[in-house]
Amino acid sequence: MLRMMVMRKNPGTAMAVGLLLLMSYAPRLLAQAKPAPPPPSLKVGDVAPDFKLQYFDGTDLKDVSLDQYRGKKNVVLAFYVFAFTGG
């Protein structure tokens, strides 16, 4: 009831109260965030780290990892920045 009265009389006051509540919780939210791990530094000739991704075989999505091919076949990784973007 009090909140409705504040909003009817002065919407700016309700906005200020909301902002104060948000600012009081911001430090807790920021403290929970973990920093991202640094990207791996690879050089030409280094062994690629293992990773997992999904691919579409025409009917279904399937998981594949680089470790499945290690020591069995050569793998070429190619990245097409604008592939399938329409632009």
C-alpha positions in Angstrom: 0.0 0.0 0.0 2.8 2.4 0.9 4.6 1.6 -2.4 1.5 2.4 -4.4 1.0 5.7 -2.6 4.7 6.7 -3.2 4.4 5.9 -6.9 1.1 7.8 -7.3 2.5 10.9 -5.6 6.0 11.0 -7.1 7.2 8.3 -9.5 10.7 9.7 -9.1 10.8 8.8 -5.5 9.9 5.2 -6.3 12.6 5.1 -8.9 15.1 6.5 -6.3 14.1 3.9 -3.8 14.6 1.1 -6.4 18.0 2.5 -7.3 19.0 2.5 -3.6 17.9 -1.1 -3.2 19.9 -2.1 -6.4 23.0 -0.3 -5.1 22.8 -2.1 -1.8 22.8 -5.5 -3.5 25.4 -4.6 -6.2 28.5 -5.4 -4.0 27.1 -8.9 -3.2 26.4 -9.6 -6.8 29.9 -8.4 -7.9 31.6 -10.4 -5.2 30.1 -13.6 -6.5 31.3 -13.1 -10.0 34.5 -15.1 -10.8 37.1 -13.6 -13.1 37.4 -15.4 -16.5 40.5 -17.6 -16.8 43.2 -16.2 -19.1 43.1 -17.4 -22.7 45.6 -20.1 -23.5 48.7 -18.8 -25.2 49.5 -21.0 -28.1 52.4 -20.7 -30.5 52.8 -22.3 -34.0 53.7 -25.9 -33.5 52.2 -26.3 -30.0 49.8 -29.2 -29.3 46.2 -27.9 -29.3 44.5 -28.2 -25.9 41.5 -30.6 -25.8 38.1 -29.1 -26.3 34.6 -30.4 -26.9 32.0 -29.0 -29.3 28.9 -30.1 -31.1 28.4 -30.7 -34.8 25.4 -31.4 -37.0 25.6 -34.5 -39.1 22.5 -33.7 -41.2 20.0 -35.3 -38.8 21.2 -34.7 -35.2 23.7 -32.8 -33.0 26.6 -34.9 -31.9 29.4 -34.2 -29.5 33.0 -34.4 -30.6 36.3 -33.7 -28.8 39.8 -33.2 -30.1 41.0 -36.0 -27.8 39.0 -38.5 -29.9 41.4 -37.9 -32.8 44.7 -37.5 -30.9 47.3 -39.9 -32.2 44.9 -41.4 -34.8 44.3 -38.8 -37.5 45.5 -35.3 -38.4 43.0 -32.6 -37.6 42.8 -29.2 -39.3 40.9 -26.4 -37.4 39.4 -23.8 -39.6 37.4 -20.8 -38.4 35.2 -18.9 -40.8 34.4 -15.6 -39.1 31.4 -14.7 -41.3 30.2 -18.2 -42.2 26.4 -18.6 -42.4 25.8 -15.0 -41.3 24.1 -13.8 -44.4 26.2 -10.6 -44.6 
